[in-house]
Amino acid sequence: MGTRVGVAYHPLVPRHLQIQRVLRARIESEEWEGDRPIPTEMELLAEFGVSRTTIREALGVLAREGLIVRHRGRGSFVHSRPGVDRPQAVTNLILGYKAEIKVITVQTVPAPAHIVGPLGIERGTPVTRLVRLEMIDAAPLAVVVNYMLPSLGKRIRPRDLTRISLLEFLRDRLGMRLGTIHQSLEARLPDIETTGLLGTDLTQPVLALRLVVTDVAGTPVEVSDAFYRADRYRYEVKTQLPPARRQPTVRETRSRRGGRTVLQP
């Protein structure tokens, strides 16, 4: 592979994210074949004119998404995904689609400001933060970040959520009586974590869907923030206008008002 010089990078987007998008395209186009080694870090370093750290960060994104497999001493390989090895598709109970789930992180963190109100807790309170990647046809669709109290979070094993949705797990496995689920949808710019997992950049807006889940008593159970690739997801709603208000007849108007109705020409 020849060395490329003068690569033009977007000044506001981390270079490792721009590079991983190029590498992803080579995998998806099958320029790099399944179960075959890809160029070494030194070859990629020379091609893109960046540091080894940047190349490793780009490869790390692809590895987390399951597109490549990295073996110490052997290099990186495109991951071949035979149909029999594909993860089970999980149904999204709210929106109805099915996706493969990859659990990225499960950790206890101080409650950030944006979930304090919805969860009804004080800022800094320890919460479980659960990050998942939803994939369809082996390509990222959404990053889902859930927040809940540790007393609930410790009852959830990451492997459970690769087979069943979180809402289904809470309702059917834990026997929780769920109540109202408040939804809000907006467009926003993503953060570094989201762009890395979705394979986008910081200039590409995402569709942010927030769910605040409560129990039947109205107590908050968990907050879900899902960030969808805007080029892969469209939110559609069917609705109907309410019935037209029937105009009263002249006779109905006269009897109601007790007077004579005069129609203007």
Secondary structure, DSSP 8 states (H G I E B T S, - for coil): -----S----TTS-HHHHHHHHHHHHHHTTSS-TTSB---HHHHHHHHT--HHHHHHHHHHHHHTTSEEEETTTEEEE----GGG---EEE-TTT--EEEEEEEEEEEEE--HHHHHHHT--TT-EEEEEEEEEEETTEEEEEEEEEE-HHHHTT--GGGGGTS-HHHIIIIIS---EEEEEEEEEEE---HHHHHHHT--TTS-EEEEEEEEEETTS-EEEEEEEEEETTT-----------------HHHHHHHHTS------
